[in-house]
Amino acid sequence: MPKLAANVSMLFPQLEFLDRFAAAARAGFRFVEYQFPYAWPAQEVARRAREAGVQAVLHNLPAGDLAGGERGIACLPGRESEFRDAVERAIEYAQAAACPSLNCLAGLAPQDREHFETLVETLVRNVRYAARRLGAAGLKLMIEPINTRSVPGFFLSGSRQAIEVLDAAGEDNAFLQYDIFHMQIMEGDLARSIERLLPRIGHMQLADVPGRHEPGSGEVNFGYLLAHIDAVGYAGWIGCEYNPKGDTVEGLKWARAYLS
C-alpha cells in the first residue's frame, strides 16, 4: 500500500508552518515532507515533527533567491560555491530531523540557452558533489523534473533528461523524484512511465492536473494509478504536494484507505 507523506508546506495552509506537523498527524499521516524549512531553526522543525509523532522523509536543498524568482541554482555556472553551502545547510536540517532524502532543484535556464552544454555540465558536477556529500552523511539525493507550463524556463523538465544527468553523475545514492503532476503535463503515459523508471525513482509526489489540487479534482485516474504503483512494487513515499481546493481534511477523502 502506498505510503503517503503530507507536504506541510502546502497542506493545512490556514495554520502556521510549525503547527502543520500536528495537523498532519491528526489527519492520519505518519510521514511528512516539506519544501524549504530554512526560515525556522533546524532543531525546532525536528522537535515539532517528533512531538507530533510524524517522520520527515524529504525536503529541498536551498534553491537560491525564491522571492526573486529563482527555482534552484544547480545548473547555473558561477554559483557553485553557493550551491555547496546550500548542500551543507540542507544536511544540517536533514540530520536534525532524521530525514533520509533531499531534493535538488536544477533552476531556471537563461532565456537564450546559448550555453546549453555548460548548463548540463554544471548540473552534473553539482549533482555529483551533492550526492557524495549526502552519501557521506547517509542520505539520498533526488533530482526533480518540473513542468515548463507552471515554471517556464525550468532547466530539468523531463524524465529522460533527468536520467541522463543521473547517469553522468554516476552516484548510486542519487535518484529521480517523480512528481505525477509535472510528469502528466510534460509526458503523460504515467503507468508505463512509472513502471519503466521504477528502479531509478527514489521518491514520488502527487497532485491532480490541471489545477494542482487533490486527487479526484482533475484528469488523472488516481484510483487506478495508485493501485498500479503498488502492484509494480514501489516501496517509497508519495508526497501529497498539492494545493487543497478547500479544507485540507475534507479533501483527504481520496486518501482514507491509505491512511487507516
N, C-alpha and C positions, 0 to 999 in steps of 0.2 A: 504494500500500500504506500502511495506517495507520502513522503514526509514534508509537510508544509511548514514554511517559516514565514511569520508575519514580518513584512517590511515596515518597521516602525518609523521610517522616515515619511511614509505615505499613508499608512492606515492610521485610524484614530486621529484625524487632523485637528479635532477640537481640543485636544489635550497638548500640554507641553511635552516636548520630546522625551524627557526622562520619566514622565508618568505613563508613557505608552507601553513600557515593558509589562507593568502590572495589568494594564488593559488587555494586552495580548494574552497573558496567562488566563485572565478571567474569561476570555472568549474561547479558550480551549487549546491555544497554541503552546507547544513545548519548546519551540525554536523561534528565533528572531534573526533578522538581518537588518542592516541599516546602511545608508549611503555614506554620509560624511559626519562622523561623530566629533569632529575636532574642535567644535565650539565649546565642548564640555570636557572636564578633566577625565583622563582615561580611567582612573580608579573609580570615579563617580559613575561613569557609564557601566563599568563592570559591576559595581555594587548594586545598582538598580536592577540589572539583569539577574544577578544572584538572588537578591531579595524577592524578586518576582517568581523565581523558580524556572526561568527560561534560559536556554543556551544560545548564545550568539554564534552564528555559523558563518557569517560573511559580512564584510564591509569594504568600501572602496579605499584605494590609496587617495591621498590628497590630489586634487585634479587641477591645480592652477587657480587662476582668478575666476571663480564661478560667477561672482557678481558682475564681473566684466565680460562674461560670455564664454570664457574658456570651459572646455569639457575634457580636460586631460592635457598632459604635456609630453606623453611618452614618445610621440612621433616627431617632436619639434627639435631640430638641431639647435645647439647652443643653450638648451635648458637642462643638460644632463646633470649638472651639479644640483639644481633644484629638484630634479627627479629623484636623485639618490637621497637627498634629505627627506623627501616625501616617503620613500620606502622605509627609512628608519623610523619616522614618526608613525607610520601605519603599523609597523611591527610592535612598537610600544603599546599601541591600543589593542592590537590583537592578543598580545601576551597577557595584558591585564585582564581581558575578558575570556581567556582561553578559547579564542575564536580561531578556527583552523584554517580559514581561507581569506585571501584578499583579492580584490578585483582591480585591475589596471585599465583605466580608460585611455585610449590612444590619443584622443584630441582632435581638433579641427585642422584640416589641411589648409595651407594658404590658398587663396582663391585661384591663383594662376596654376598651381600644381606643377610648376615648371621643373622642380627638382624632385619628382616623384620617387626616384630610386633612393635619393638621400633620405627622404622621409621613411621609406621602408627600412633602410639600413639602420637608421636611428631607432626606430621602433624595435627592431630585432635585438639590437645591442641592449636597449633598456629592459626589454622583457627578459633577456638572458641574465642581466645583472640582478633584476628584482627576484627572479626565480632562484638564483643562487643564494642571495641573502635570505630569502624566505626559507629555502631549504635548510640552511644552517640553523634556522630558528624552529624547524619542524613544521613549517607552514606550507600551504599550497598557493599558487598564483593562478588567477583566472584572467583571461582577456575576453572582452565582450564586444561583438559587433553590434552597432547601433544603427537604426534605420535613418536614412538621409531625408525622409519626409519630416520626421519630428525634429531632427537635428541636422539641418542642411550643412554639408561640408564635413561631416564626421568622417575621419580617415579610414577607419576599420568598419566596413558596412556589410560584409558578407562572410559566411562560414568558410568558404574556400580560401579567402584571403587570410582569415584568422588561422586556419590550419597551416597555411604556408609560413606564416610568422612563427607559429609554434615549432614547426619542423626546422626552420632555420635557426631558431634559438637553441633547440636541442636539449632542453632540460626536462627531466621526467616528472617534475612536480609542477609543470605548467600545463594548464588545461583551457578548454573552451567553456565560456559561460554562455549558455544557450537561453536566450530570452525569447519566449514564444511570441510576444508582442512584436518585437523587432524582426524576427525571422519570418513571421507570417507576412509582414509588409514587404520585406525585401525578397523573399524566396518562395514562400508557400510550401506545399507538399510536406507538411510538418511531420506526419507519422513516418514516412520513409526517410526523411532527413534525420530525424532523431535516431532512428534505428541504425542508419549508416554511420552517423557520427558518435554513436554511444561510447566507444572506447576513448574518445577524446573529450567528452563532456564531463566537467568536474562539478558544475552547478547549473541549476536551471531557475528561470523566473517565468512568471505568467502574468498576463493581463489580456483582456479581450480587445479585439480590433473592430471598429476604428477608434473608439473613444478612450482606450486605456483604462477601462473600468473593470469591475469584477466579472468573472466568467458568467456567461448567460446574458450579458448585455450586448453582445455583438455577434460576429460571424463565425467564431471558432467553436467547434463541437467539443467542448471540454470533457463531457462525459466519456466520449469515445477516446479522446486523446490521452486523458489521464490513465484510463484503463490500458491503453496501448503502451504508455511509458512504463507502467508497472509490469506488463507482460513481457516486454523486451529486456527487463532486468535492471532498469535504472535504480540504483540504491542510494543516490544522494538526495540533497534537499531541493525543494522547489520553493523559491521565494515568491510570496504574494506581493508583487511590486506594482500596485495599481492605485488609481485614484477612486475611492469609493463614490458611487453616484449619490448616495445619501448616507445614512447611518452605517458605520462600518459593520457592526454586529448584525444588523438586519441584512446587510449584503453578503453575509457569510453562509447563507442557506445552502449554497452550492457545495460548501466545504464540510458540512456536518459529518458526512460519512468518514472523512479523513481526519477529523479532529476528535472523534469519540474514542 
